[in-house]
């Protein structure tokens, strides 16, 4: 079942749980209710929203991720279930004991896929992949020559112009990229927990202050899809200076889009789970075979036979 992504950004909204449903009360609007089991990610983006304790405990019980945003509208915290899989102990052990050669091979696969996706994004945007797909075929175990960074030097100025610098604290559209990556990170972390893995223990990222190293690793091939959405926002007019409701809806709409993975097309939100499950299997079997996306996502409207995820803002 495709889970819903719900954002609450209305001043004075109140969230509670009744009969295992998330009850959403907003000033001058009808009361809404969504079954907690249908929610994959809840984003709360207003300081004047109030909620009962059961909102968090019930959503976590059903495996949802809860993202809390700060005054700058960027995610400031993430709540995830402590236990997400019935064979969690076995999978934790296999993850901890994963060999260095396996981790390097997994990182090679992730970097190669990311470069291919970046090439696809550039081909669509400017008619040339800037040599990124050729670089993808040259990535070696562990990416010792750091082709990922070399690719970024070609990628960013071609996608957003020669003056652009990717900097979390930089001017727009960095703010849009930050938001898109943060929600993608939350969704990937949730998928990893559901697969019985620790999102903290990465294969490449290893910052001691980073609680989501594996999520940062696993989401690398999906980042270019956020970039593509942001470029579309920038080329449709002026670059948005702030994250208004329409902009956030566009970015969250990425999870409705369908992507090819493991030989089939599926909503991107479910593709994250396919990637997470293949990571768990790779650790268990000590072989680097992970399911990764290929090609660019198609809009949900182009896939009428699929049930789309709800990525609306409230």
Residue pairs with C-beta under 8 A, 6 or more apart in sequence:
1 38
2 267
2 269
2 270
2 307
2 308
2 309
3 38
3 39
3 40
3 41
3 64
3 269
3 309
4 34
4 38
4 39
4 40
4 309
4 310
4 311
5 40
5 41
5 43
5 183
5 187
5 252
5 255
5 269
5 309
5 310
5 311
5 312
6 22
6 34
6 39
6 41
6 42
6 43
6 310
6 312
6 314
7 42
7 43
7 44
7 45
7 248
7 252
7 312
7 313
7 314
8 15
8 24
8 42
8 43
8 44
8 45
8 46
8 49
8 313
8 314
9 45
9 46
9 245
9 248
9 313
9 314
10 26
10 27
10 29
10 46
10 49
10 314
11 27
11 46
11 48
11 49
12 26
12 27
12 48
12 49
13 24
13 25
13 26
13 27
13 46
13 48
13 49
13 50
13 314
14 24
14 25
14 26
14 49
14 50
14 51
15 22
15 23
15 24
15 25
15 44
15 49
15 50
15 51
15 52
15 55
16 22
16 23
16 25
16 51
16 52
16 54
16 55
17 23
17 36
17 52
17 54
17 55
17 58
18 33
20 35
20 36
20 37
20 58
21 33
21 34
21 35
21 36
22 33
22 34
22 35
22 36
22 39
22 42
22 55
22 58
22 59
23 31
23 32
23 33
24 31
24 32
24 33
24 34
24 314
25 31
26 32
26 314
32 314
36 58
36 59
36 61
36 62
36 64
37 62
39 59
39 62
39 64
40 63
40 64
40 65
40 187
40 190
40 269
40 309
41 64
41 65
41 66
41 67
41 183
41 186
41 187
41 190
42 55
42 59
42 64
42 65
42 66
42 67
43 67
43 69
43 75
43 183
44 51
44 66
44 67
44 68
44 69
45 69
45 73
45 248
46 69
47 71
56 66
56 79
59 66
60 66
60 79
60 80
60 81
60 82
61 81
63 81
63 84
63 190
63 193
63 194
64 190
65 78
65 79
65 80
65 186
65 187
65 189
65 190
66 78
66 79
67 75
67 77
67 78
67 182
67 183
67 186
68 75
68 76
68 77
68 78
68 79
69 75
69 76
70 76
73 179
73 242
73 243
74 175
74 178
74 179
74 182
74 243
75 179
75 182
75 183
75 186
78 185
78 186
78 189
78 212
80 189
80 190
80 193
80 199
81 193
84 193
84 194
84 195
84 196
85 91
85 193
85 194
85 195
85 196
86 196
87 196
88 196
90 196
90 284
91 195
91 196
91 197
91 280
91 283
91 284
92 196
92 197
92 198
94 280
94 283
94 284
95 197
95 198
95 201
95 214
95 280
95 283
96 201
98 203
98 283
98 286
99 286
101 141
102 282
102 283
102 286
102 287
102 288
103 203
103 204
104 141
104 142
105 141
105 288
106 203
106 217
106 279
106 282
106 288
106 290
107 141
107 142
107 143
107 203
107 204
107 217
108 139
108 140
108 141
108 142
108 143
108 288
109 288
109 290
109 292
110 204
110 217
110 218
110 220
110 221
110 290
110 292
111 136
111 139
111 143
111 147
111 148
111 220
112 136
112 137
112 139
113 136
113 220
113 221
113 292
113 293
113 294
114 148
114 151
114 220
114 221
114 223
114 224
115 132
115 133
115 135
115 136
115 139
115 147
115 148
115 151
116 132
116 133
116 136
116 221
116 294
117 221
117 222
117 223
117 224
117 225
117 293
117 296
118 129
118 132
118 151
118 155
118 224
118 227
119 129
119 130
119 132
119 133
119 136
120 129
120 224
120 295
120 296
121 159
121 224
121 225
121 227
121 228
121 231
121 296
122 128
122 129
122 130
122 132
122 155
122 158
122 159
123 129
124 228
124 296
125 158
125 159
125 228
125 231
126 158
126 159
130 154
130 155
130 158
131 154
132 151
132 154
132 155
135 147
135 150
135 151
136 147
138 147
139 147
139 148
148 220
152 166
156 164
156 165
156 166
157 163
157 164
159 227
159 231
160 173
160 231
160 234
166 174
166 177
167 174
168 174
168 178
172 239
172 240
172 241
173 230
173 233
173 234
173 239
173 240
175 241
175 242
175 243
176 230
176 233
176 234
176 239
176 240
176 243
176 247
176 251
177 226
177 227
177 230
179 243
179 248
179 251
180 226
180 229
180 230
180 251
180 254
181 219
181 223
181 226
183 251
183 252
184 219
184 222
184 223
184 226
184 254
185 212
185 215
185 216
185 219
187 255
187 269
187 272
188 199
188 215
188 218
188 219
188 222
188 272
188 275
188 276
189 199
189 212
189 215
191 272
191 273
191 275
191 276
192 198
192 199
192 214
192 215
192 218
192 276
192 279
193 199
194 273
194 276
195 273
195 276
195 277
195 279
195 280
196 280
197 214
197 276
197 279
197 280
197 283
198 214
199 211
199 212
199 213
199 214
199 215
200 210
200 211
200 212
200 213
200 214
201 213
201 214
202 210
202 213
202 214
202 216
202 217
203 214
203 217
204 213
204 217
205 213
205 214
205 216
205 217
206 213
207 213
210 216
214 279
218 272
218 275
218 276
218 279
219 272
221 275
221 292
221 293
222 268
222 271
222 272
222 293
225 254
225 257
225 259
225 268
225 293
225 296
225 297
226 251
226 254
228 296
228 297
229 250
229 251
229 253
229 254
230 251
232 250
233 239
233 240
233 247
233 250
233 251
240 247
245 313
248 313
249 311
249 312
249 313
252 311
252 312
252 313
253 299
253 300
253 311
254 268
254 297
254 311
255 267
255 268
255 269
255 309
255 311
256 267
256 268
256 269
256 299
256 300
256 308
256 309
256 311
257 267
257 268
257 297
257 298
257 299
257 300
258 265
258 266
258 267
258 268
258 297
258 298
258 300
258 302
258 303
258 306
259 265
259 266
259 267
259 268
259 271
259 293
259 294
259 295
259 296
259 297
259 298
260 293
260 294
260 295
261 271
261 274
261 275
261 291
261 292
261 293
261 294
262 274
262 278
262 291
265 298
265 303
265 306
266 274
266 306
267 300
267 306
267 308
267 309
268 293
268 297
269 309
271 291
271 293
274 291
275 290
275 291
275 292
275 293
277 291
278 289
278 290
278 291
279 290
281 289
282 288
282 289
282 290
300 306
300 308
